[in-house]
C-alpha cells in the first residue's frame, strides 16, 4: 500500500492514508445518514466516500471491518431514507418545491409523482446511484404518497446494490492500485476530482435553490 499512501500524500489526502478504521466508520456512517435523510445531503458525494473507505480499510488489512462497515452503512442508508420518506409524507412539498427552482420546483415534483406511480419501485432502486436524486427520492416518494411497504423494499434493494458494491470494490481493488502505478494515479486523482468538484457544484446548486421562495402552490398540492 506504499503507492497508495504516497499518492494520497501528494494530493493532500495523507489523513486518509493514516486514518484509523474507527474514524472511517464515523465519517462514512455520518455522511451516508445525512445524504439519505436530510436535504442538506444533496451536496455530499457519497459514492466516492464509500469507495475511498474501502481503500483506507484495505491499507489496514481490515477485511472483516470492510464487510461489517458495508452492512452498517447499508442499514444506515435504509434508516436515513425511511426518515426522509416520513419527512416528505408529513410535510408534503412545503419545504421542497421552490418558486423558480431549477430542480426543486412543483413541475418536477408533479413529474416525479407520475413517474413513481408508474415505476416507483425501480425508480427508488436506481436513485441510489444518482447524486441529488438519491437524497430527493425519499422526500418525493413520501410527499407523493408512495406505499410505505413498497418504498421500504425498494430502498433496501437499492442500498444492497449500492453500499457493499462501492466499499468492497474499493477494498479489493486496493491491491491492484499498488501494482499498476498509472491506474493508481488515475483513480486517486479521479476520486479527488469527483469529491471536490461534486461537493462544490452541489453546494452551489443547493444554495441557489434554497435562496428561492417556497412554492405556495406546493402546500395546497400536499393537502
ROVO-329338 format. One line per 8 residues: number of its first residue (from 1); their letters; for each residue x, y, z of N, C-alpha, C. Coordinates in nm, 2 decimals, padded with zeros to 4 digits. Example, Ala and Ser with C-alpha at 12.3 -4.5 7.8 and 13.67 -1.06 7.14 Angstrom:
BEGIN
1) as) 01.32,-00.57,00.78,01.23,-00.45,00.78,01.32,-00.33,00.78; 01.28,-00.22,00.71,01.37,-00.11,00.71,01.29,00.00,00.79
This chain:
BEGIN
1) xxxxxxxx) 00.08,-00.12,00.00,00.00,00.00,00.00,00.08,00.13,00.00; 00.22,00.11,-00.02,00.30,00.23,-00.02,00.27,00.33,-00.13; 00.23,00.27,-00.25,00.20,00.36,-00.36,00.07,00.44,-00.33; -00.02,00.38,-00.27,-00.15,00.45,-00.23,-00.12,00.56,-00.13; -00.04,00.53,-00.03,00.00,00.63,00.07,00.07,00.75,00.01; 00.17,00.72,-00.08,00.24,00.83,-00.15,00.15,00.91,-00.23; 00.06,00.85,-00.30,-00.03,00.92,-00.39,-00.13,01.01,-00.31; -00.18,00.95,-00.20,-00.27,01.03,-00.11,-00.20,01.15,-00.05
9) xxxxxxxx) -00.07,01.13,-00.01,00.00,01.25,00.04,00.03,01.35,-00.07; 00.05,01.31,-00.19,00.08,01.40,-00.30,-00.04,01.49,-00.33; -00.16,01.44,-00.31,-00.28,01.52,-00.34,-00.34,01.58,-00.21; -00.27,01.57,-00.10,-00.32,01.64,00.02,-00.42,01.55,00.10; -00.42,01.42,00.07,-00.51,01.34,00.14,-00.44,01.24,00.23; -00.32,01.28,00.29,-00.25,01.19,00.37,-00.33,01.15,00.49; -00.42,01.23,00.54,-00.50,01.20,00.65,-00.58,01.07,00.62; -00.62,01.05,00.49,-00.69,00.93,00.46,-00.60,00.80,00.47
17) xxxxxxxx) -00.47,00.82,00.43,-00.38,00.71,00.44,-00.35,00.66,00.58; -00.36,00.76,00.68,-00.33,00.72,00.81,-00.45,00.71,00.90; -00.57,00.74,00.84,-00.69,00.73,00.92,-00.72,00.59,00.98; -00.75,00.58,01.10,-00.78,00.46,01.16,-00.92,00.41,01.12; -00.95,00.28,01.13,-01.08,00.23,01.09,-01.19,00.29,01.17; -01.17,00.33,01.30,-01.28,00.40,01.37,-01.32,00.53,01.31; -01.22,00.61,01.27,-01.25,00.74,01.20,-01.33,00.71,01.07; -01.29,00.61,01.00,-01.36,00.58,00.87,-01.50,00.54,00.90
25) xxxxxxxx) -01.53,00.47,01.00,-01.67,00.43,01.04,-01.75,00.56,01.07; -01.69,00.64,01.15,-01.76,00.77,01.20,-01.80,00.85,01.08; -01.70,00.88,00.99,-01.72,00.97,00.87,-01.82,00.90,00.78; -01.80,00.78,00.74,-01.89,00.71,00.64,-02.03,00.71,00.69; -02.05,00.66,00.82,-02.19,00.65,00.86,-02.26,00.78,00.88; -02.18,00.88,00.92,-02.24,01.02,00.93,-02.28,01.07,00.80; -02.19,01.06,00.70,-02.22,01.12,00.57,-02.34,01.04,00.50; -02.34,00.91,00.51,-02.44,00.83,00.45,-02.58,00.86,00.51
33) xxxxxxxx) -02.58,00.88,00.64,-02.71,00.91,00.70,-02.76,01.05,00.66; -02.67,01.15,00.66,-02.71,01.29,00.62,-02.75,01.29,00.47; -02.68,01.22,00.39,-02.71,01.22,00.25,-02.85,01.15,00.22; -02.88,01.05,00.29,-03.00,00.98,00.27,-03.12,01.03,00.34; -03.10,01.11,00.45,-03.21,01.15,00.53,-03.25,01.30,00.52; -03.15,01.38,00.50,-03.17,01.53,00.51,-03.14,01.59,00.37; -03.21,01.70,00.34,-03.20,01.77,00.22,-03.06,01.83,00.20; -03.00,01.86,00.32,-02.86,01.92,00.31,-02.76,01.82,00.25
41) xxxxxxxx) -02.80,01.69,00.25,-02.71,01.59,00.20,-02.70,01.59,00.05; -02.78,01.69,-00.02,-02.77,01.69,-00.16,-02.63,01.71,-00.22; -02.55,01.78,-00.14,-02.41,01.81,-00.19,-02.30,01.72,-00.14; -02.34,01.61,-00.08,-02.24,01.51,-00.03,-02.22,01.40,-00.13; -02.10,01.39,-00.19,-02.07,01.28,-00.29,-02.05,01.15,-00.22; -02.15,01.08,-00.19,-02.14,00.96,-00.11,-02.07,00.85,-00.19; -02.08,00.84,-00.32,-02.02,00.73,-00.40,-01.86,00.73,-00.37; -01.80,00.84,-00.39,-01.65,00.84,-00.38,-01.61,00.82,-00.24
49) xxxxxxxx) -01.69,00.86,-00.14,-01.66,00.84,00.00,-01.66,00.69,00.03; -01.76,00.62,-00.01,-01.77,00.48,00.01,-01.66,00.40,-00.05; -01.62,00.44,-00.17,-01.51,00.37,-00.24,-01.38,00.40,-00.16; -01.36,00.53,-00.12,-01.23,00.56,-00.05,-01.23,00.49,00.08; -01.34,00.47,00.15,-01.34,00.40,00.28,-01.29,00.26,00.26; -01.33,00.19,00.15,-01.28,00.06,00.12,-01.13,00.06,00.10; -01.08,00.16,00.03,-00.93,00.16,00.01,-00.86,00.18,00.14; -00.91,00.27,00.23,-00.84,00.30,00.35,-00.84,00.18,00.44
57) xxxxxxxx) -00.95,00.11,00.45,-00.96,-00.02,00.53,-00.87,-00.12,00.48; -00.85,-00.12,00.35,-00.75,-00.22,00.29,-00.61,-00.19,00.33; -00.58,-00.07,00.35,-00.44,-00.03,00.40,-00.42,-00.09,00.54; -00.52,-00.11,00.61,-00.51,-00.16,00.75,-00.53,-00.31,00.75; -00.56,-00.37,00.63,-00.58,-00.51,00.63,-00.71,-00.55,00.70; -00.80,-00.46,00.71,-00.93,-00.48,00.78,-01.04,-00.54,00.70; -01.02,-00.66,00.65,-01.12,-00.72,00.56,-01.26,-00.74,00.63; -01.25,-00.79,00.76,-01.37,-00.81,00.83,-01.44,-00.68,00.86
65) xxxxxxxx) -01.37,-00.57,00.88,-01.43,-00.44,00.91,-01.49,-00.38,00.78; -01.43,-00.42,00.66,-01.48,-00.37,00.54,-01.62,-00.43,00.52; -01.64,-00.56,00.54,-01.77,-00.62,00.53,-01.87,-00.57,00.64; -01.81,-00.55,00.76,-01.90,-00.50,00.87,-01.95,-00.36,00.84; -01.85,-00.27,00.79,-01.89,-00.14,00.75,-01.99,-00.14,00.64; -01.98,-00.23,00.54,-02.08,-00.24,00.44,-02.22,-00.26,00.49; -02.22,-00.35,00.59,-02.35,-00.39,00.65,-02.41,-00.27,00.73; -02.32,-00.21,00.81,-02.36,-00.10,00.89,-02.41,00.02,00.81
73) xxxxxxxx) -02.33,00.05,00.70,-02.37,00.17,00.61,-02.49,00.13,00.54; -02.51,00.01,00.50,-02.64,-00.03,00.43,-02.76,00.00,00.52; -02.75,-00.05,00.64,-02.86,-00.02,00.74,-02.88,00.13,00.76; -02.77,00.20,00.77,-02.78,00.35,00.79,-02.85,00.41,00.67; -02.82,00.37,00.55,-02.88,00.42,00.43,-03.03,00.39,00.43; -03.07,00.28,00.47,-03.21,00.24,00.47,-03.28,00.32,00.58; -03.23,00.33,00.69,-03.29,00.41,00.80,-03.30,00.56,00.76; -03.19,00.61,00.70,-03.19,00.75,00.65,-03.30,00.78,00.55
81) xxxxxxxx) -03.31,00.69,00.46,-03.42,00.70,00.36,-03.56,00.69,00.42; -03.57,00.61,00.52,-03.70,00.60,00.59,-03.74,00.73,00.65; -03.64,00.79,00.72,-03.66,00.92,00.78,-03.70,01.03,00.67; -03.63,01.03,00.56,-03.66,01.12,00.45,-03.80,01.10,00.40; -03.84,00.97,00.39,-03.97,00.94,00.34,-04.08,00.99,00.43; -04.06,00.97,00.56,-04.17,01.02,00.66,-04.17,01.17,00.67; -04.05,01.23,00.65,-04.05,01.38,00.65,-04.13,01.43,00.53; -04.11,01.37,00.42,-04.19,01.41,00.30,-04.33,01.38,00.31
89) xxxxxxxx) -04.36,01.27,00.38,-04.50,01.23,00.40,-04.57,01.33,00.49; -04.51,01.37,00.59,-04.57,01.46,00.69,-04.57,01.61,00.64; -04.47,01.65,00.57,-04.47,01.79,00.53,-04.52,01.82,00.39; -04.54,01.71,00.31,-04.58,01.73,00.17,-04.46,01.79,00.10; -04.49,01.89,00.02,-04.38,01.95,-00.06,-04.36,02.09,-00.01; -04.40,02.13,00.10,-04.39,02.26,00.15,-04.24,02.31,00.16; -04.15,02.21,00.20,-04.01,02.25,00.22,-03.93,02.20,00.11; -03.99,02.16,00.00,-03.91,02.10,-00.11,-03.92,02.19,-00.23
97) xxxxxxxx) -04.04,02.22,-00.28,-04.06,02.30,-00.41,-04.03,02.44,-00.38; -03.95,02.50,-00.47,-03.91,02.64,-00.46,-03.96,02.72,-00.59; -04.01,02.84,-00.57,-04.06,02.91,-00.68,-03.95,02.95,-00.77; -03.95,02.91,-00.90,-03.84,02.94,-00.99,-03.72,02.84,-00.98; -03.73,02.74,-00.89,-03.62,02.65,-00.88,-03.60,02.56,-01.00; -03.48,02.53,-01.03,-03.44,02.45,-01.15,-03.46,02.30,-01.12; -03.44,02.26,-01.00,-03.45,02.12,-00.96,-03.57,02.11,-00.86; -03.57,02.19,-00.76,-03.68,02.18,-00.66,-03.80,02.27,-00.69
105) xxxxxxxx) -03.87,02.22,-00.79,-03.99,02.30,-00.83,-04.11,02.21,-00.84; -04.23,02.27,-00.84,-04.35,02.20,-00.84,-04.37,02.11,-00.97; -04.32,02.16,-01.08,-04.33,02.09,-01.21,-04.26,01.96,-01.20; -04.13,01.96,-01.14,-04.06,01.84,-01.13,-04.12,01.74,-01.03; -04.17,01.80,-00.92,-04.24,01.71,-00.82,-04.36,01.64,-00.88; -04.44,01.72,-00.96,-04.55,01.65,-01.03,-04.51,01.54,-01.12; -04.40,01.57,-01.20,-04.35,01.47,-01.29,-04.29,01.35,-01.21; -04.23,01.37,-01.09,-04.18,01.27,-01.01,-04.29,01.18,-00.96
113) xxxxxxxx) -04.40,01.24,-00.92,-04.51,01.17,-00.87,-04.57,01.08,-00.97; -04.58,01.13,-01.10,-04.63,01.05,-01.21,-04.54,00.93,-01.24; -04.41,00.96,-01.23,-04.31,00.86,-01.25,-04.31,00.75,-01.15; -04.33,00.79,-01.02,-04.34,00.70,-00.91,-04.46,00.61,-00.92; -04.57,00.67,-00.97,-04.69,00.59,-00.99,-04.68,00.48,-01.09; -04.59,00.51,-01.19,-04.57,00.41,-01.30,-04.46,00.31,-01.27; -04.34,00.37,-01.22,-04.22,00.29,-01.20,-04.16,00.32,-01.06; -04.24,00.33,-00.96,-04.20,00.37,-00.83,-04.09,00.28,-00.77
121) xxxxxxxx) -04.10,00.15,-00.78,-04.01,00.06,-00.72,-03.87,00.07,-00.79; -03.87,00.06,-00.92,-03.74,00.07,-00.99,-03.68,00.21,-00.98; -03.76,00.31,-00.98,-03.71,00.45,-00.96,-03.63,00.46,-00.83; -03.69,00.41,-00.72,-03.62,00.42,-00.59,-03.49,00.34,-00.59; -03.50,00.22,-00.65,-03.38,00.14,-00.65,-03.26,00.21,-00.73; -03.30,00.26,-00.85,-03.20,00.33,-00.93,-03.15,00.46,-00.87; -03.23,00.52,-00.79,-03.19,00.65,-00.73,-03.07,00.64,-00.65; -03.04,00.53,-00.59,-02.92,00.51,-00.51,-02.79,00.55,-00.58
129) xxxxxxxx) -02.79,00.53,-00.71,-02.67,00.56,-00.79,-02.67,00.70,-00.86; -02.77,00.78,-00.82,-02.77,00.91,-00.89,-02.76,01.02,-00.78; -02.65,01.09,-00.78,-02.64,01.20,-00.68,-02.76,01.30,-00.70; -02.79,01.37,-00.59,-02.91,01.45,-00.58,-03.04,01.37,-00.57; -03.06,01.29,-00.67,-03.18,01.21,-00.67,-03.18,01.12,-00.55; -03.07,01.07,-00.52,-03.05,00.98,-00.40,-03.11,01.04,-00.27; -03.09,01.18,-00.26,-03.15,01.25,-00.14,-03.29,01.29,-00.16; -03.33,01.33,-00.28,-03.46,01.38,-00.31,-03.57,01.26,-00.32
137) xxxxxxxx) -03.53,01.15,-00.36,-03.62,01.04,-00.39,-03.71,01.00,-00.27; -03.65,00.99,-00.15,-03.74,00.95,-00.03,-03.84,01.07,00.00; -03.79,01.19,-00.01,-03.88,01.30,00.02,-03.99,01.31,-00.08; -03.96,01.29,-00.21,-04.06,01.30,-00.31,-04.16,01.18,-00.30; -04.10,01.06,-00.27,-04.19,00.94,-00.25,-04.29,00.96,-00.14; -04.24,01.01,-00.03,-04.32,01.04,00.09,-04.43,01.14,00.05; -04.39,01.25,-00.01,-04.48,01.36,-00.05,-04.59,01.31,-00.15; -04.54,01.22,-00.24,-04.63,01.16,-00.34,-04.72,01.05,-00.28
145) xxxxxxxx) -04.70,01.01,-00.16,-04.79,00.91,-00.10,-04.76,00.77,-00.15; -04.63,00.74,-00.19,-04.60,00.60,-00.23,-04.62,00.51,-00.11; -04.67,00.39,-00.14,-04.69,00.29,-00.04,-04.56,00.26,00.04; -04.58,00.27,00.18,-04.46,00.27,00.26,-04.39,00.13,00.26; -04.46,00.02,00.25,-04.40,-00.11,00.24,-04.32,-00.12,00.11; -04.39,-00.08,00.00,-04.32,-00.08,-00.13,-04.19,00.00,-00.13; -04.20,00.12,-00.07,-04.08,00.20,-00.06,-03.97,00.14,00.02; -04.01,00.07,00.13,-03.91,00.01,00.22,-03.84,-00.10,00.14
153) xxxxxxxx) -03.91,-00.18,00.06,-03.85,-00.29,-00.01,-03.76,-00.23,-00.12; -03.80,-00.12,-00.19,-03.72,-00.06,-00.29,-03.60,00.00,-00.24; -03.61,00.07,-00.13,-03.49,00.14,-00.08,-03.39,00.04,-00.02; -03.44,-00.07,00.03,-03.35,-00.17,00.08,-03.28,-00.24,-00.03; -03.35,-00.27,-00.14,-03.28,-00.33,-00.26,-03.18,-00.24,-00.31; -03.21,-00.11,-00.32,-03.11,-00.01,-00.37,-02.99,00.00,-00.28; -03.01,-00.01,-00.15,-02.90,00.00,-00.06,-02.81,-00.12,-00.07; -02.87,-00.24,-00.09,-02.79,-00.36,-00.10,-02.70,-00.35,-00.23
161) xxxxxxxx) -02.75,-00.30,-00.33,-02.68,-00.28,-00.46,-02.57,-00.17,-00.45; -02.60,-00.07,-00.37,-02.51,00.05,-00.37,-02.40,00.04,-00.27; -02.43,00.02,-00.14,-02.32,00.04,-00.04,-02.22,-00.07,-00.05; -02.25,-00.20,-00.03,-02.15,-00.30,-00.04,-02.06,-00.30,-00.16; -02.13,-00.27,-00.28,-02.06,-00.27,-00.40,-01.94,-00.17,-00.40; -01.97,-00.05,-00.36,-01.86,00.05,-00.36,-01.76,00.03,-00.25; -01.80,00.00,-00.13,-01.70,-00.03,-00.03,-01.61,-00.15,-00.06; -01.67,-00.26,-00.10,-01.59,-00.38,-00.13,-01.51,-00.37,-00.26
169) xxxxxxxx) -01.56,-00.30,-00.36,-01.48,-00.27,-00.48,-01.35,-00.19,-00.44; -01.37,-00.09,-00.36,-01.26,-00.01,-00.31,-01.16,-00.09,-00.23; -01.21,-00.18,-00.15,-01.12,-00.26,-00.06,-01.04,-00.36,-00.15; -01.11,-00.44,-00.23,-01.04,-00.54,-00.31,-00.96,-00.49,-00.43; -00.99,-00.36,-00.47,-00.92,-00.30,-00.58,-00.79,-00.24,-00.53; -00.78,-00.22,-00.39,-00.66,-00.15,-00.34,-00.53,-00.22,-00.37; -00.53,-00.36,-00.38,-00.41,-00.43,-00.41,-00.37,-00.40,-00.56; -00.47,-00.39,-00.64,-00.44,-00.36,-00.78,-00.38,-00.22,-00.80
177) xxxxxxxx) -00.42,-00.13,-00.72,-00.36,00.01,-00.72,-00.21,00.01,-00.71; -00.16,-00.07,-00.62,-00.02,-00.08,-00.59,00.06,-00.14,-00.70; 00.00,-00.23,-00.77,00.08,-00.30,-00.88,00.07,-00.23,-01.01; -00.03,-00.14,-01.03,-00.04,-00.06,-01.16,-00.03,00.09,-01.13; 00.09,00.15,-01.13,00.10,00.29,-01.09,00.01,00.39,-01.16; 00.00,00.37,-01.29,-00.08,00.47,-01.37,-00.23,00.46,-01.33; -00.28,00.34,-01.30,-00.42,00.32,-01.26,-00.43,00.38,-01.12; -00.33,00.36,-01.04,-00.34,00.42,-00.90,-00.35,00.57,-00.91
185) xxxxxxxx) -00.27,00.63,-01.00,-00.28,00.78,-01.01,-00.42,00.82,-01.07; -00.46,00.76,-01.17,-00.59,00.79,-01.23,-00.71,00.78,-01.13; -00.71,00.67,-01.05,-00.82,00.65,-00.96,-00.82,00.75,-00.84; -00.69,00.77,-00.79,-00.68,00.86,-00.68,-00.72,01.00,-00.72; -00.67,01.05,-00.83,-00.70,01.19,-00.88,-00.84,01.19,-00.92; -00.89,01.09,-00.98,-01.04,01.09,-01.02,-01.13,01.10,-00.90; -01.10,01.02,-00.80,-01.18,01.03,-00.68,-01.17,01.17,-00.61; -01.05,01.23,-00.61,-01.04,01.36,-00.55,-01.12,01.46,-00.63
193) xxxxxxxx) -01.11,01.45,-00.77,-01.18,01.55,-00.85,-01.33,01.53,-00.84; -01.37,01.41,-00.83,-01.52,01.39,-00.82,-01.57,01.44,-00.68; -01.49,01.41,-00.58,-01.53,01.46,-00.45,-01.53,01.61,-00.44; -01.43,01.68,-00.48,-01.42,01.82,-00.47,-01.51,01.89,-00.56; -01.51,01.86,-00.69,-01.60,01.92,-00.79,-01.74,01.89,-00.76; -01.77,01.77,-00.72,-01.91,01.73,-00.69,-01.96,01.80,-00.57; -01.88,01.82,-00.47,-01.92,01.89,-00.35,-01.94,02.04,-00.37; -01.85,02.10,-00.45,-01.86,02.24,-00.47,-01.98,02.27,-00.56
201) xxxxxxxx) -02.00,02.19,-00.67,-02.11,02.22,-00.76,-02.24,02.19,-00.69; -02.25,02.08,-00.61,-02.37,02.05,-00.54,-02.41,02.16,-00.43; -02.30,02.21,-00.36,-02.33,02.31,-00.26,-02.38,02.44,-00.33; -02.32,02.47,-00.45,-02.36,02.59,-00.52,-02.51,02.58,-00.57; -02.54,02.46,-00.62,-02.68,02.44,-00.67,-02.78,02.44,-00.55; -02.73,02.38,-00.44,-02.82,02.38,-00.32,-02.85,02.52,-00.27; -02.75,02.60,-00.26,-02.76,02.74,-00.22,-02.85,02.82,-00.32; -02.83,02.80,-00.45,-02.92,02.86,-00.55,-03.06,02.83,-00.53
209) xxxxxxxx) -03.09,02.70,-00.51,-03.23,02.66,-00.49,-03.29,02.71,-00.36; -03.21,02.70,-00.25,-03.27,02.74,-00.12,-03.29,02.89,-00.11; -03.22,02.97,-00.19,-03.25,03.12,-00.19,-03.38,03.16,-00.25; -03.44,03.07,-00.32,-03.57,03.10,-00.39,-03.68,03.08,-00.28; -03.79,03.15,-00.30,-03.90,03.14,-00.20,-03.97,03.00,-00.22; -04.04,02.96,-00.11,-04.11,02.83,-00.12,-04.23,02.85,-00.21; -04.26,02.75,-00.29,-04.37,02.75,-00.39,-04.50,02.74,-00.31; -04.58,02.84,-00.31,-04.70,02.84,-00.23,-04.80,02.73,-00.28
217) xxxxxxx) -04.80,02.70,-00.41,-04.89,02.60,-00.46,-04.86,02.46,-00.41; -04.73,02.44,-00.36,-04.69,02.31,-00.32,-04.76,02.28,-00.19; -04.80,02.38,-00.10,-04.87,02.35,00.02,-05.00,02.30,-00.01; -05.07,02.36,-00.10,-05.21,02.32,-00.14,-05.20,02.18,-00.20; -05.10,02.15,-00.28,-05.09,02.03,-00.35,-05.07,01.91,-00.26; -05.01,01.94,-00.14,-04.97,01.83,-00.05,-05.09,01.80,00.05; -05.19,01.88,00.05,-05.30,01.86,00.14,-05.41,01.78,00.08
